[in-house]
């Protein structure tokens, strides 16, 4: 799960940066505010990559997804990109958990097959 979720978060890092550039040019929000919010979200997306194995890491990821969608009020295209990345986040958590479970079962089977009976 960590690999898929981390990939999604790194993709969001770039999307947030590009959205900040767009917001700086097209919105009435001050440049300092845009970069304070965008920069914080970008740092959070990278920090979350390391927090995924800890309690609350995935939940913080969901909060980042909500923030991404809400940023559509400043950059309307972010409504669409936020929903897309929210779907990617769900898929990363859902299917990543299934992959982790399959790996665990495979390792157990390998351990049983390798041990003398």
Backbone torsions as a table, in degrees:
resi	resn	phi	psi	omega
1	UNK	NA	-38.1	-175.6
2	UNK	-60.9	-38.8	-177.7
3	UNK	-66.4	-46.4	-180.0
4	UNK	-65.4	-44.5	-179.6
5	UNK	-65.2	-40.4	178.7
6	UNK	-63.3	-39.7	177.9
7	UNK	-61.7	-42.1	178.0
8	UNK	-63.4	-44.0	-178.5
9	UNK	-65.7	-37.2	178.5
10	UNK	-69.0	-37.6	173.8
11	UNK	-60.5	-40.1	178.3
12	UNK	-66.1	-34.7	177.1
13	UNK	-52.8	-48.4	-179.0
14	UNK	-69.8	-41.1	179.4
15	UNK	-62.1	-41.5	179.0
16	UNK	-63.6	-42.2	178.3
17	UNK	-62.2	-44.9	178.7
18	UNK	-66.2	-37.9	177.8
19	UNK	-64.6	-35.6	176.0
20	UNK	-62.5	-41.0	177.4
21	UNK	-62.7	-42.1	178.9
22	UNK	-66.3	-45.0	-179.2
23	UNK	-62.0	-36.0	-179.9
24	UNK	-62.7	-34.6	-176.5
25	UNK	-89.5	-30.6	-170.0
26	UNK	-110.3	-12.5	-176.0
27	UNK	-106.9	168.6	178.1
28	UNK	-87.8	-0.3	-179.5
29	UNK	-73.7	140.1	-177.7
30	UNK	-65.8	152.7	-179.0
31	UNK	-59.1	-40.8	178.9
32	UNK	-61.6	-42.3	179.0
33	UNK	-66.5	-43.4	179.3
34	UNK	-57.1	-47.6	-176.2
35	UNK	-77.2	-25.9	174.3
36	UNK	-65.1	-44.4	-179.7
37	UNK	-73.6	-48.9	-178.8
38	UNK	-63.7	-44.3	-179.9
39	UNK	-62.3	-41.8	177.5
40	UNK	-62.5	-44.4	179.6
41	UNK	-65.5	-37.1	179.0
42	UNK	-66.6	-43.9	177.6
43	UNK	-63.3	-42.2	179.0
44	UNK	-60.6	-40.7	-179.2
45	UNK	-63.7	-37.3	178.2
46	UNK	-73.2	-42.7	179.6
47	UNK	-63.0	-35.0	179.2
48	UNK	-63.3	-27.6	177.1
49	UNK	-57.8	-38.2	179.1
50	UNK	-84.0	-15.0	-177.2
51	UNK	-97.0	0.5	-173.6
52	UNK	-63.2	-30.4	-179.6
53	UNK	-82.9	-7.3	-177.4
54	UNK	-97.2	157.1	178.1
55	UNK	-59.7	134.1	178.2
56	UNK	88.4	-7.1	-178.5
57	UNK	-63.0	-46.2	-179.6
58	UNK	-67.3	-37.8	179.1
59	UNK	-65.1	-39.1	175.4
60	UNK	-64.0	-33.8	175.1
61	UNK	-61.6	-39.3	177.3
62	UNK	-64.4	-37.5	177.1
63	UNK	-64.4	-38.4	176.6
64	UNK	-63.7	-37.9	178.2
65	UNK	-63.7	-41.9	178.6
66	UNK	-63.2	-41.5	177.5
67	UNK	-62.8	-36.8	178.8
68	UNK	-63.8	-43.2	178.5
69	UNK	-65.7	-44.1	-178.9
70	UNK	-65.9	-22.9	178.1
71	UNK	-66.8	-9.2	175.4
72	UNK	-63.8	-17.7	176.6
73	UNK	-71.6	-19.6	176.7
74	UNK	-99.8	-45.0	177.6
75	UNK	-122.1	99.5	-172.5
76	UNK	-53.2	-31.5	179.2
77	UNK	-62.6	-21.0	-179.5
78	UNK	-69.6	-20.4	172.5
79	UNK	-58.8	-47.4	-178.8
80	UNK	-69.5	-50.0	-179.0
81	UNK	-63.8	-35.3	177.4
82	UNK	-63.5	-41.7	177.8
83	UNK	-67.5	-41.1	178.2
84	UNK	-61.1	-47.9	-179.6
85	UNK	-71.1	-28.5	172.6
86	UNK	-63.4	-40.4	175.9
87	UNK	-65.9	-40.0	176.4
88	UNK	-64.4	-38.7	178.3
89	UNK	-63.8	-45.6	178.1
90	UNK	-59.3	-47.0	-179.5
91	UNK	-62.3	-40.0	179.1
92	UNK	-63.1	-43.5	179.5
93	UNK	-69.2	-47.2	-175.0
94	UNK	-66.6	-57.3	-176.2
95	UNK	-75.9	-29.9	175.7
96	UNK	-62.1	-39.1	176.2
97	UNK	-64.2	-38.8	177.9
98	UNK	-66.6	-39.3	178.2
99	UNK	-65.1	-43.1	178.3
100	UNK	-60.5	-41.6	178.9
101	UNK	-65.1	-42.4	179.0
102	UNK	-64.7	-39.6	176.8
103	UNK	-62.7	-42.1	179.7
104	UNK	-62.4	-45.7	179.0
105	UNK	-63.8	-40.3	179.1
106	UNK	-63.1	-43.0	179.0
107	UNK	-63.3	-38.8	177.3
108	UNK	-64.5	-42.6	179.1
109	UNK	-64.7	-39.9	177.5
110	UNK	-64.6	-39.5	179.7
111	UNK	-66.2	-40.8	178.6
112	UNK	-67.7	-39.8	-179.5
113	UNK	-70.2	-30.9	-178.0
114	UNK	-82.6	-19.6	-178.3
115	UNK	-86.9	139.0	-179.9
116	UNK	-69.0	139.2	-178.2
117	UNK	-98.1	NA	NA
